[in-house]
Amino acid sequence: QVQLRESGPGLVKPSQTLSLTCTVSGESITTTDYYYNWIRQSPGKGLEWMGAISYRGNTHYSPSLKTRTSLSRDTDINQFTLQLSSVTPEDTAVYYCARASGYWDWGQGTQVTVSS
């Protein structure tokens, strides 16, 4: 059974870069046909897909966040990482990592607040 767990700072200052890591256990992130996603939910808003990195390491980004988002992975330790640059208070949200291939496996989410 695969498990995903997000980790990272709970508080980030405006203009800084947010870095979050998703640790995957139970299956290799190189297993065929899976995509590893970052999704967030801001207060009072719906879920927003931010981007994904495939089992081959190919990246895909939301057009609205593409200029500020970077995804990477470390296959040796089975983790993938989100970096979001130039954050503002509007980036305050619960951030989720999730694995997708027809169905979705989700992490529990981590709260990130952008504030000075």
N, C-alpha and C positions, 0 to 999 in steps of 0.2 A: 504494500500500500504506500503510495507516494505521499509525502508530506512536504509542505512549503512553509517557510518561516521568514518573515521580513525582519530586518534589523537596520538600525540607523539612528541618527539623532532625532529627538522629539522636537527640538527647537532650532530653528535656523534664522539667521538675521537677513533682512532684505539685502539684495544684490549678491549674496553668497551663492555657492553651488551646493545643492542638496545631493547627497549620495546615499543611496539605499542598496542593501544587499538582500538577495533572496537565496536562502540555503535550501537545497532540495535533497531530500533523503528518500530512500526506497527505490530509486531508479536513476540511472545516469541521464544527464541532460543532453546527451548525444543520442539517446534512443530515437529511432526513426519516427518521423512524422509528428513530433511534438513541437509546439511553439510555446515560448515562455514569455509571458506578458506582464506589463505593468499597467495597472488601472487605478484610478483614484476617484474619490467621492468627496467633493467639497460640501460644506454645510449647506443644507437646503437644496442641493443639486443632485442630479442623477450620476450614474457611473460614467466616467470618462476614460476611454481607452487611450493610453499614451504611446505605446509601442510594444514591439515584440522582437525576440531573437529566436531564430529557429534552431532545430537540433543540429543543423550544419553551421550555425554561427551567422547566418544572414540576418540583417536587421531591417525592421520596418517601423516607420514612425508616423504618428498622427501629423497631418499637415499643419495643424494649428500649433503644434509644439516642436516641430522638427528642428527649428533653428536653436532650440535651447536644450534638446534632449540627446543623450548618448547612452546606448546600451552596450554592455560588454559581458563577457563570461570567463570563468576559470573552470575548465573541465576537470582539472586535477582535484579540485575541492568541491566540485559540483555546485557552483554558485553562479548567479548572474546578477548584474549590477545596473542600477539606474543612476544617471547623473542628470540633474536639472539645474541649469545655470540661471543666473540673474533672477533669483526668485523674488517674488513680491508677496504681500499678504494674501493675494488671490490664489496663491499656490498652497495655502493652508488646506489640508485635506487628510482623509484617511487613505493611505496608499496600500494597495494590494498587489501581490504577485500571484500569478495564476498560470497553470499549465493547461493548454488546450489542444485537443485533437478529437473533435466531434463532441466531446463533453469537457467540462472544466473542473479542475481541481484548484482550490483556492487556499491561500494563506489566510491567517486570521486578520491581517491588516495591522498597520502601524500608523498612529497619529503623528502628523508633522504640522507644526505651527510655525508660521513665518512671522516674526515680530522682532522689533528692536528692543 
